[in-house]
Amino acid sequence: MAELNRARHKMVSRRDVSYTEWNNLVALYRHESASLSRDIEGRCRGLGLTDGNGITDAGKQLVEHELLMERRTRLQD
C-alpha cells in the first residue's frame, strides 16, 4: 500500500508551495494549531503533504529537510 501511495505522488519541493502554504505546513509539523483554508487544504492534499488527519509522512519529510537546509545555511554564514 505504501508503494502505491509513493507512486501516486510526485516529488514535491519547497518551491511548489506558496509562502502561506509553507507557514501552515510548518505549524502543522510543530503541532501548532493551523487552520487551513479550503483552497490551501485542497492543494496540500493534492500534493500529498496533508490528509484528513494532518500532515503526511511526505509533508513531514519535506519540512524536516527544508528546516535542516535553512539551519545549515545560517551556520555557514
Secondary structure as the mmCIF struct_conf table of DSSP 4:
data_model
#
loop_
_struct_conf.conf_type_id
_struct_conf.id
_struct_conf.beg_label_comp_id
_struct_conf.beg_label_asym_id
_struct_conf.beg_label_seq_id
_struct_conf.end_label_comp_id
_struct_conf.end_label_asym_id
_struct_conf.end_label_seq_id
HELX_RH_AL_P HELX_RH_AL_P1 ALA A 2 ARG A 8
BEND BEND1 HIS A 9 HIS A 9
HELX_LH_PP_P HELX_LH_PP_P1 LYS A 10 MET A 11
HELX_RH_3T_P HELX_RH_3T_P1 ARG A 14 ASP A 16
BEND BEND2 VAL A 17 VAL A 17
HELX_RH_AL_P HELX_RH_AL_P2 TYR A 19 TYR A 29
TURN_TY1_P TURN_TY1_P1 ARG A 30 HIS A 31
HELX_LH_PP_P HELX_LH_PP_P2 SER A 35 SER A 37
HELX_RH_AL_P HELX_RH_AL_P3 ARG A 38 LEU A 47
TURN_TY1_P TURN_TY1_P2 GLY A 48 GLY A 48
BEND BEND3 LEU A 49 LEU A 49
STRN STRN1 THR A 50 ASP A 51
TURN_TY1_P TURN_TY1_P3 GLY A 52 ASN A 53
STRN STRN2 GLY A 54 ILE A 55
HELX_RH_AL_P HELX_RH_AL_P4 ASP A 57 GLN A 76
#
